[in-house]
Amino acid sequence: MEEDEALDLRRLRWQCRRGMLELDLLLERFLARRYPQADAAERRDFSRLLQLPDQSLSHYLLHGETPDDPRLAALVRRILACR
């Protein structure tokens, strides 16, 4: 693994810590299981999703709401499939 990629993974792992255990588990599980095989577009979408406030992430990942952005909506479905 390249140094830049390792640094990126550490940064993302830190951003997955949201202060809400349920969100932390979902996001960290996706990062461990799916992110390593993700293409560049999915990796960008994941980074973009992590920029959203906790309240939005909670609505999408825990309460069944769907993001307006179709790419983020697809990503949310993939994250939930990692359960």
C-alpha positions in Angstrom: 0.0 0.0 0.0 1.4 3.4 -0.9 2.0 6.0 1.7 -0.6 8.4 0.2 -3.2 5.6 0.2 -2.4 4.7 3.8 -2.7 8.3 4.9 -6.0 8.6 3.0 -7.4 5.6 4.8 -6.4 6.9 8.2 -8.1 10.3 7.4 -11.2 8.5 6.2 -11.3 6.2 9.3 -11.1 9.3 11.5 -13.9 11.0 9.5 -16.0 7.8 10.0 -16.0 8.5 13.8 -19.2 10.5 14.1 -19.9 10.4 17.8 -22.9 8.1 17.2 -22.0 4.4 17.6 -24.5 3.2 15.0 -23.1 5.6 12.3 -19.5 4.8 13.3 -20.1 1.1 12.8 -21.8 1.4 9.5 -19.2 3.8 8.0 -16.2 1.9 9.4 -17.6 -1.4 8.1 -18.0 0.0 4.6 -14.5 1.5 4.8 -13.0 -1.9 5.7 -15.1 -4.2 3.5 -16.0 -2.2 0.3 -13.7 0.8 0.1 -10.5 -1.1 -0.9 -12.2 -2.4 -4.0 -14.1 0.8 -4.8 -13.4 2.7 -8.0 -12.3 6.3 -8.0 -15.9 7.6 -8.4 -17.2 5.6 -5.4 -14.3 6.8 -3.3 -15.0 10.4 -4.1 -18.7 9.8 -3.3 -17.8 8.3 0.1 -15.6 11.3 0.9 -18.4 13.6 -0.1 -20.9 11.7 2.1 -18.5 12.0 5.0 -18.7 15.8 4.6 -22.4 15.8 5.5 -23.5 16.7 9.0 -24.3 13.8 11.4 -28.0 14.6 11.4 -28.1 14.0 7.6 -26.1 10.8 7.8 -28.4 9.6 10.6 -31.5 10.3 8.5 -30.0 8.4 5.5 -28.3 5.5 7.2 -30.5 4.9 10.3 -33.9 6.3 9.4 -34.4 5.2 5.8 -34.4 8.6 4.1 -32.9 8.9 0.7 -30.4 11.6 -0.4 -31.6 13.7 -3.4 -28.3 13.1 -5.2 -28.7 9.7 -7.0 -25.0 8.8 -6.5 -25.2 9.4 -2.8 -28.4 7.4 -2.7 -26.7 4.5 -4.4 -23.8 4.7 -2.0 -26.1 4.7 1.0 -27.7 1.5 -0.3 -24.2 0.0 -0.6 -23.2 1.0 2.9 -26.4 -0.5 4.3 -25.8 -3.7 2.3 -22.5 -4.1 4.2 -24.3 -4.9 7.5 
